Amino acid sequence: MFTIGDFARHGRVSVRMLRHYDATGLLRPAHVDPASGYRHYTAGQLARLNRIIALKDLGFTLQQVRDIVDEKVGPEELRGMLRLRRAELETAMAAAAARLVQVEARLRAIESEGHMPTNDVVIKSVPAVRVAELTATAASFQPEDIGPVIGPLYDELFRRLDAAGITPTGPGIAYYEDAAEGGGRITVHAAVQVSAPLQVSAPLKVSAPLQVSAPLQDGTLLQDGIPLQDGASFQDGTFRILDLPSLDEAATIVHRGSMDTVLPTVQALARWIDANAYESTGYPREINLECPENRDDWVTELQTPVTRS
């Protein structure tokens, strides 16, 4: 048998924790000396201790842990629970990393305040262009709502274009507008330049409409296997070909880097527009000039429609 101190060292827990588990009935010592009150444990109790710690780390309450270990959950089921917790932690880490990127973008925007771009901004007219597009609705125009929608949209668009035998002839063009349902929702257009015939009467159907499946355990919705942000949904399962209207005047600026870090560039353009007696008349278009595998090497032109104020 082990003393409580030895057992604590072998189990990599504190003596205080073992005393608490004894008091709550979660892990009783194998023997208590009636004269001294000293607790003693056996090596076989390490298995129960390991399950208690693993379940506690999964977020279960001590009462829930007791219920589970007393039911003698098998190793395979316990491994499944641990794998689930690992997936949850990985998701949380990814979300935290995305938030960190946005915080850094905000910091760069703050640091750039007072620094007005000069040669970076160009006023020009933008000709009409024929595009194929898919659309979806995002919960808001915030980066954390747009990002999870625009990426899967483009993946699906290119898959469907390939199935239809249509080859893009120019850059991707993302553009946005207020959704008809209101509430701050945004209609996201993932488009790419093509030379295909214009579809006027009906969208070109490539496969069955995208169907929303039941939410996953974390609340994420799937459409055709594509994860969607809460509050985002595809409008239909078709892509359409249309002529994107020209812009008489657009204030343009080139952003270099991932679109996750576009905020300082967006706000620099906004300051230039305000300082030069222009008014923006809509959301900026995003022209994907270069999209290598490394997102930090992306080159994107922002085109904000403007008019003289």
N, C-alpha and C positions, 0 to 999 in steps of 0.2 A: 504493500500500500504506500501511497504518497501522502506526505503532510500537505496541508493546504498551500503552503508556499511552493513546494516542489511541483504540485499539480498545476498551480498557476503558471509556473515557468514553462512546463511542458505544453500547456495549452495556449501560451502566449496571451494570457489575460491577467487582470489584476486580482489580488487577494480580495480586495473590496468588492469586485464584481462577483466573485464566487460566493462571498457572504450574502450578497443581495439575492443571487439565484437560489441560495439555500432558504433565505427568509421567505421568498415568494413561492417556494415549492417547485421551481423550475429545474433545479439540479441539486438534489440532496446528496450529502456526503455518504459514502458507503458505510462509514462507521464514525461514531462520535464517542470519544472516551468519556465514560460517565463521571470520572473523577476530575479530569482537567477540562473537559469540554472541547478538546482539540478535535478538529475535523480531519478525516482521512478519506482519500479517494483511491479508486483503482484505475488501472490503465484502460480498462474497458469503458470507463465513463468519458474518455476523450472523444469517443464517437458521438455521444449525445452533446457534449460541449461544442464540437465542430458544427453540428446541425443547428444548435442554438445561435451561435455567432453568425453562421451563414444566413439563416432566416432573419435575424435581427438586421443584418446589413441589407437584406432585401427590402426592408422597410416595414416588416411585420411588427405588431405590438407584442409584448411579452406574453399576453394572454393567447394571442394567435399562435405564437411560437410553441407554447405549451400544448395547444390543441393539435398542432401538426406533429410534433415529435412524439406525443403520446399515441398518435395513430400509426406510428412507425412508418413514416414516408420512406420509400425505398431509394437507393442510390440513383437509379435512373430518373425517377421523378424529381429528385432534388437537383440533379444536374440540369434538368430541363428548366427548373425555376431559376437556377443560377444563370443559365444562358439568357433567359428572359431579362433578368436584371442587368446583365452585361449589355444587352441590346438597348435597354432603357438608358443606361449610363452613356453609351456611345451617342445616342440621339441627343441627350442633354449636353454632351460635350460639343457636338456639332452646332447645336443652337447657340451655345455660349460663344463658340468661335465666331459664328456669324454676327452675333451682337458686338463682339469685340471689334470686328472689322468696321461696323457702322459707327462705333464710338470713335475709332481712329479717324474715320472720314469726317465726323463732326469736329474733332479736334483740329484737323487740317483746315477745315472750313473756317474755324475760329481764328486760327493762326494766319490765314490769308486775308482776313478782314482788313480793309484799308489799302490793299494792294490791288489796284485796278488794272486789268489786262488792257494792253494797248494794241499791239499788232496781232494778238491771238484771235480777236473777234473780226469776222468779215460779214458785211451785209451783202446778200446776193439773192437773186431769184432762183427758185428751184423748179425745174420742169416737171411736168407730169410723168409718171412712170408706171408701167404695167407690172403688177405684182400678183403672186399667189399668196394667200394668207389663211391662217386659222385664228380664231378669236376665242377669248375666254374672259371671265369676269373675276377680278381680284377684289379683295375686301377693301383695299385702300391704295393710295399711290405711294405708301411707305415702302422702302426697299425690301423689308422683310416680307411684304405681301406680294410685291411684283416679282421678285426673284424666283420663288418656287412655282410661279405660273409661266413666265416667259420661257424658261429653259425647256421644260417638258413640251411646251407648245411647238418650239422650233424642232425638237427631236421628232415629234409626231408629224409636223409639216413636211420635213425632208423625207420621212419614211413614206408618206402618202404620195409625194411628188415622184419619188423613185418608182413606186408601184404603178403610177400613171404614165411613166415614161417621159416625164417632164424634167428638163435640166435647167437649173437656175442660170441666168445670164448676167447677174449682177449681185450686189451686196444685199445682205439682210437689212430690213428696215422695220424697226419696232416703233409703233406709234400708239397713242392713247387718247381716250375720250371719256367723259363722264358717262357712267352706265345709266340706262333708262330708268332702272329701278331706284336710283338715288341712294341716299344713305352713305355717301362718300365712296361708293363702289366705282371701280374703274373698268372699262372695257379695254382689254389688252389685245393689240393686233400684232401677231408675229407674221411678218411678210418677207418675201424675197423677190427680187426682180426676175421676171421670166419673159419669154417671147411667145407664149402660148396664146391661142385664140381667146378672145374675151368671152366670158360666160355671162350672158345677159339674163336669160329666162330662168335658169335654175343653177344652183351650185353643182360643180362636178363631183359626183359621188365616187369614192374610191373603195370604201368598205362600209360596213354597217355603222350607224351613228354611235358616237361614244356613249357608253352607259355608265352611270354612277353605280358603284357597288356599295355594299355595306361598309361603314367606317371600320378601320382597323382598331386594334385595342388602344392605340394612342390617339384616336379620334381623327386620323388622317383619312381623307376620302381618296378612292382610286377611280380613275376613268381609263378604260383600256389599259390597266396596269400602271397608269401614270399617277403619282401621288400629287394631291392638290392641297394647298393651304386651306385652312378653315375659312369658309366664306368665298372660295373660288370655285368656279364651275365652267365647263365648256358650254358654249351656246349650242353647238350642234356637232355632228360627227363628219362634216364635209369641209373641204377647203374651197375657196372660191377665187376666181381670177377677176381682177378689176383694175381700172386705171386710177392710181392714187393721184388726187388733184395736185396741180402745181401750187407753189407758194409765190405770191408776187414779191414779197420781201421776207427774208429770214435772217435772223442774227445767228451766225454759226461759230462754233468753236470746236477744236479737236481735243478729245480726251484720250490720254494714253494710260492704259492700265485696265484692270478689272472694272466692270460696271458696279461692283460692290463698293468701289471707292470714287464714284463719279460725283458725289455731293459737292466737293469744293469747286469742281469745274462748272457744275450747274449754277452754283451761287455766284461764281465769278462772272458768268454770262449774265445773270440777272442784274448784278450791280452795273455792268456795262450798259445794259439796256436802259436802266433807270437814269444813269448819268448822261446818256446821249439822247435824251428826249424821245425815246421810243416806248411803246407799250406792247407787251406780249399779248397775243390773241388766241393762244391755245397751248396745249402741251407740246414739248419738244419732240421732234422725231429723232430716232437714234439710228444712224447709218453705220453699219458694221464694215468699216474699211478693211481691217485686218483682224482675223480671228484665229491665231495659231493655238496650238494645244495649251500652251501656258497662258492663262487668262491675264497674267500681269503684263503680257506683251500685246494685248489687244489695242487696236486703234479705232476709235469711234467718233464720228462727227455728230454733234448735237445741232439740230436745226429748229430754232424757235421762231414761229411765225410772228411778225411784228408789224406795227403801223406807227406812224408819227403821232406823238401825243400832242 
